Amino acid sequence: MFTGLIETKGRIAGIKKHREIVRFQIMSPVIASDARPGDSVSVSGVCLTVCERSSETFIVEMMSETSVRTTLGWKKTGDEVNLERALSASGRLDGHFVTGHVDGLALLDGIKDMGGSYIYTFTAERDLLDLTVRKGSVAIDGVSLTVINSDRERFSTGLIPTTLKETTLGSLKNGEKVNVETDILAKYIFRAISVFGEKKEEGAAMEESLTWKKLTEYGWSF
């Protein structure tokens, strides 16, 4: 579990592929200083497991599914990534609950200068947009942000200078894709409502299909 508050940026020092596994060596003295094999680290919003470490770098592995469904599959040696270590049980919970399980990708299609701060607008698939709520939370490349507006085609978020400086979002350009994780609470609520609606429709359909004749055939007597 993470908070979406990026600790530092790291740089990809090497990429190796062995069959279906991709290994990233990431340069980051901050994270590598106390990372241990088995620890979870959010890499631009993707929860990955530390396999090895040195004084300045650490290595994580990802499956082909992760490579295909997130922006990590397009990363090259030298690219920067956002990094956050897993939240400790005694840690202060700022940001919001982020699992590191990316729900999908969004495309940046607008940057508006608000006089120091900026509004970023993203287009995304309907299943992602259904889970973005005005004033709700969303993680973009692992960064916890607040949704300003959301409709059937796009959603927008606001970024302050500190966020732009301390994360990779500051170098993001129009037309580039980002990893999106929607609010975990929104997922559960949406799922619960969907299941309730399905059961209600099933019940209505069953009720309509029942007749006095069918009930008699089933053994009911009146």
C-alpha positions in Angstrom: 0.0 0.0 0.0 1.2 3.5 -0.9 0.1 7.1 -0.4 0.8 8.7 -3.8 3.3 11.1 -2.3 6.5 10.6 -4.4 9.7 10.3 -2.3 12.1 10.9 -5.2 12.7 10.4 -8.9 14.9 7.6 -10.0 16.6 6.9 -13.4 16.6 3.6 -15.2 20.2 2.5 -15.4 19.6 -0.7 -17.3 16.9 -3.0 -18.8 17.2 -6.7 -19.3 14.7 -9.2 -20.6 14.8 -12.9 -19.8 12.0 -14.8 -21.5 8.8 -13.1 -20.2 10.4 -11.2 -17.3 11.8 -7.7 -17.6 14.4 -6.5 -15.1 14.8 -2.8 -14.4 18.0 -1.5 -12.7 17.0 1.8 -11.2 19.5 4.4 -9.9 18.2 6.0 -6.7 20.5 6.2 -3.6 17.4 7.4 -1.6 15.5 4.1 -2.2 18.5 1.8 -2.5 19.9 2.9 0.9 17.4 0.8 2.9 15.6 -1.3 0.3 15.7 -5.1 0.9 14.9 -8.0 -1.4 11.1 -8.6 -1.1 10.2 -4.9 -0.4 7.5 -3.3 -2.5 8.3 -0.1 -4.4 5.9 2.0 -6.5 7.6 2.7 -9.8 5.6 5.4 -11.6 2.5 4.0 -10.0 3.3 0.3 -10.6 3.9 -1.9 -7.5 7.1 -3.9 -8.1 9.2 -6.1 -5.8 12.9 -5.4 -5.1 15.1 -8.4 -6.1 18.6 -7.0 -5.6 20.2 -3.8 -4.4 23.5 -2.0 -4.1 24.5 1.2 -2.4 23.0 3.4 -5.2 20.8 1.1 -7.4 18.1 -1.5 -7.0 16.6 -4.1 -9.3 12.9 -4.9 -9.8 11.2 -7.4 -12.1 7.9 -7.3 -13.9 5.9 -9.8 -15.9 4.9 -9.3 -19.6 1.3 -8.4 -18.5 2.6 -5.4 -16.5 4.9 -4.4 -19.4 2.0 -4.5 -21.9 -0.6 -2.8 -19.7 1.5 0.1 -18.2 3.8 2.7 -19.5 6.8 0.8 -18.1 6.8 -1.3 -21.2 7.9 1.8 -23.2 10.6 3.0 -20.9 14.2 3.2 -22.0 17.6 3.4 -20.3 18.0 6.9 -19.0 14.3 7.6 -18.5 13.1 9.0 -15.1 10.5 7.3 -12.9 8.6 8.3 -9.8 9.5 6.2 -6.7 7.7 5.6 -3.4 8.4 3.0 -0.8 5.5 1.1 0.8 3.6 2.8 3.6 4.7 1.6 7.1 2.0 0.8 9.6 3.2 3.7 11.8 3.5 6.2 8.9 1.5 9.3 8.5 -1.3 8.8 5.9 -1.2 11.8 3.6 -2.3 11.6 -0.1 -4.7 8.7 -0.4 -4.6 4.9 -0.4 -2.8 3.7 -3.5 -2.3 0.0 -4.2 0.1 0.2 -7.1 -2.3 -1.8 -9.3 -2.8 0.3 -12.5 -6.3 0.3 -13.8 -5.5 1.7 -17.3 -3.9 4.4 -19.3 -4.9 8.0 -20.0 -3.6 10.4 -22.6 -2.6 14.0 -21.8 -4.4 16.2 -24.2 -4.3 19.6 -22.5 -2.1 21.8 -20.2 -3.5 25.1 -19.0 -1.3 27.6 -17.1 -3.2 29.1 -14.2 -0.4 31.5 -13.2 2.0 29.2 -11.5 -0.2 26.2 -11.1 -1.4 24.1 -14.0 -4.5 22.1 -15.0 -3.8 18.9 -16.8 -6.6 17.3 -18.8 -6.6 13.6 -19.8 -8.7 11.5 -22.1 -9.4 7.9 -21.0 -11.6 4.9 -21.6 -15.1 5.0 -20.1 -14.4 2.3 -17.5 -11.7 4.6 -16.0 -13.9 7.7 -16.3 -16.7 6.0 -14.4 -14.5 5.8 -11.4 -13.2 9.4 -11.4 -15.3 11.7 -9.3 -15.1 15.5 -9.0 -13.0 16.3 -5.9 -12.1 12.6 -5.6 -8.6 11.1 -5.7 -6.7 9.6 -8.6 -3.1 8.5 -9.0 -1.3 9.6 -12.1 2.1 7.8 -12.6 1.9 7.1 -8.9 1.3 10.7 -7.9 -1.8 11.4 -5.7 -3.9 14.1 -7.3 -7.4 15.6 -6.9 -9.9 15.4 -9.7 -11.2 18.8 -10.7 -13.7 17.7 -13.3 -14.7 14.5 -15.0 -17.2 13.7 -17.8 -17.7 10.9 -20.3 -14.6 11.7 -22.3 -11.9 13.2 -20.0 -10.9 14.3 -16.5 -8.7 17.1 -15.2 -6.4 17.5 -12.3 -4.4 20.4 -10.8 -0.7 20.5 -10.2 1.3 22.9 -8.1 5.0 23.8 -8.9 6.4 21.5 -6.2 4.7 18.5 -7.7 5.9 19.4 -11.2 9.4 19.8 -9.9 9.6 16.8 -7.7 7.9 14.2 -10.1 8.1 13.2 -13.7 4.8 15.0 -14.4 6.8 18.2 -14.9 8.3 16.9 -18.1 5.1 15.3 -19.4 4.0 16.5 -22.8 0.7 16.6 -24.7 0.1 13.2 -26.4 2.0 11.2 -23.9 0.3 8.4 -21.9 0.3 7.9 -18.1 -0.6 5.1 -15.7 -3.9 5.7 -13.9 -5.1 4.1 -10.7 -8.6 5.2 -9.6 -9.7 5.6 -6.0 -10.0 2.2 -4.3 -13.2 3.3 -2.5 -14.8 4.3 -5.9 -14.1 0.8 -7.2 -15.8 -1.0 -4.4 -18.8 1.3 -4.4 -19.2 1.0 -8.2 -18.9 -2.8 -8.0 -21.5 -3.0 -5.2 -24.0 -0.8 -7.1 -23.4 -2.8 -10.3 -24.0 -6.2 -8.6 -27.1 -4.8 -6.8 -28.5 -3.6 -10.2 -27.8 -7.0 -11.8 -29.5 -8.9 -9.1 -32.5 -6.5 -9.2 -32.8 -7.0 -13.0 -32.5 -10.8 -12.6 -35.2 -10.7 -9.9 -37.5 -8.6 -12.1 -37.0 -11.0 -15.1 -37.7 -14.0 -13.0 -40.9 -12.4 -11.6 -42.1 -11.6 -15.1 -41.5 -15.2 -16.2 -43.5 -16.7 -13.4 -47.2 -17.5 -14.2 -49.9 -19.3 -12.2 -49.6 -22.2 -14.6 -45.8 -22.5 -14.2 -46.1 -22.4 -10.4 -48.7 -25.2 -10.5 -46.3 -27.2 -12.7 -43.5 -26.7 -10.1 -45.7 -28.3 -7.5 -47.4 -25.2 -5.9 -51.0 -25.6 -4.9 -53.5 -22.8 -4.3 
